[in-house]
Amino acid sequence: MSSFIPFDRSQPYLLPPDVKSWLPSDDVAHFIVAAVERVPLGAFSVPRRTGGKAQYHPRLMLALLIYAYANGVFSSRRIERATYRDIGMRFVPANLHPDHDTIATFRRGNRTAIEAAFLHVLELARETGLMRLGTVSIDGTKIDANAPKYRSIRYDRAKELREKLTADIATLMERAEAADATNTDHQALPEELARREALKAKLDEACARLEAEARDQAETARPEYERKKTAFDAKRGRRGRPPKEPDDKPPPDRQINLTDPDSKLMRRSDAHEYRQAYNAQAVVCAEGSQLILEHGVVATTADAPSFAATILGMEKRIGLPRTVLADTGFASGKAIGLLQASGVDPLVAIGRMDRRPYDFRAEPPPREPRRITEPWRLEMKARLQQNPAKALYALRKQTVEPVFGIIKSAMGFTRFHLRGLANVATEWTLVALA
């Protein structure tokens, strides 16, 4: 006869007086609470109230968000539900239960505090000897935006629809006037008119944004155009094709998403489909800890334009690394020059590196290799073919890529929940903290 431990689900007292006693001493909740306590209150955006219901403490809210992301809970409604069901989620907010609207509002409005918490976590890691700032790896990954792909529209199509909607709205207005004159109540008419006016307003805003971006790009490119034009005019004899003047009008095929205009259509490679996404980037310690030391989000498929800015941005926060490892997507002569001028040694792949000796994939058909002429590319390629640079670069794949694998597979973060580049950057900071 087996003996069983007695239990009674109807007992009136389930939790101990101290919820902390239900958590293991090495649970990440203790570390998160300790790190958030170091964030200065001045970093938080706290609305001033002269009366009414008291607010939740900002440190409590921040610790709850970080712990939720660390456990793969990203939705504000799921976080609220977890404060009742999950022991760790009860301990971190001290048995309080902020509602989902409060959680979402705090997440959107406290980017400075979340960034400060990220920095304090790195400081704690430095104090414990976990963080080493020597060799780092950088990479980017495409993460879906909170916007459907079918809501993207081309500039020329948006202009056509605006004209059609203008005509339709005028027709509906005439019908509304006629209905008023005959005292006939067409309930569907105002609703139909409102839908068209709302869509036209969105298209107007999208076209205005594309036109403003085109003007900004033209102004940015104008100094370079003037320099090339001056050099072209000074030539004698056969001068070739003259430089093209920057166009301040968006091209007809330029696209924008009506749900999240900051997001862009991107794909990982030629073998993958286009998705409405952001390019999330991370700089990871390549000396054992795999800590995320720096992070950022850009709305461009290419990694190279933000390469130097991301690495050099570390100087004021935790300091510059000695060496940075990057794949071929970051290959940029300008970025490499800026990093070398700041004392950082970049090791960047030039073209595809050597295949594994026992690669499961079939050998691709031979093709003529790309002709490399730039001196910096030739120098970098020669370095990476010899040790110690070759052995050091091998650390890149085994340091930064597993971090993205953990974020997407273990944590389950494959899609942003907020919209807009600033809000998405805040959410990516929470992911990097977790």
Secondary structure, 3 states (H helix, E strand, C coil): CCCCCCCCCCCCCCCCCCHHHHCCCCCHHHHHHHHHCCCCHHHCCCCCCCCCCCCCCHHHHHHHHHHHHHCCCCCHHHHHHHHHHCHHHHHCCCCCCCCHHHHHHHHHHCHHHHHHHHHHHHHHHHHCCCCCCCEEEEEEEEEECCCCHHHEEEHHHHHHHHHHHHHHHHHHHHHHHHHHHCCCCCCHHHHHHHHHHHHHHHHHHHHHHHHHHHHHHHHHHHHHHHHHHHHHHHCCCCCCCCCCCCCCCCCCCCEEECCCCCCEEECCCCCCCCEEEEEEEEEEECCCCCCEEEEEEECCCCCHHHHHHHHHCCCCCCCCCCEEEECHHHCCHHHHHHHHHCCCEEEECCCCCCCCCCCCCCCCCCCCCCCCCCHHHHHHHHHHCCCCHHHHHCHHHHHHHHHHHHHHHHCCCCECCCCCHHHHHHHHHHHHHC
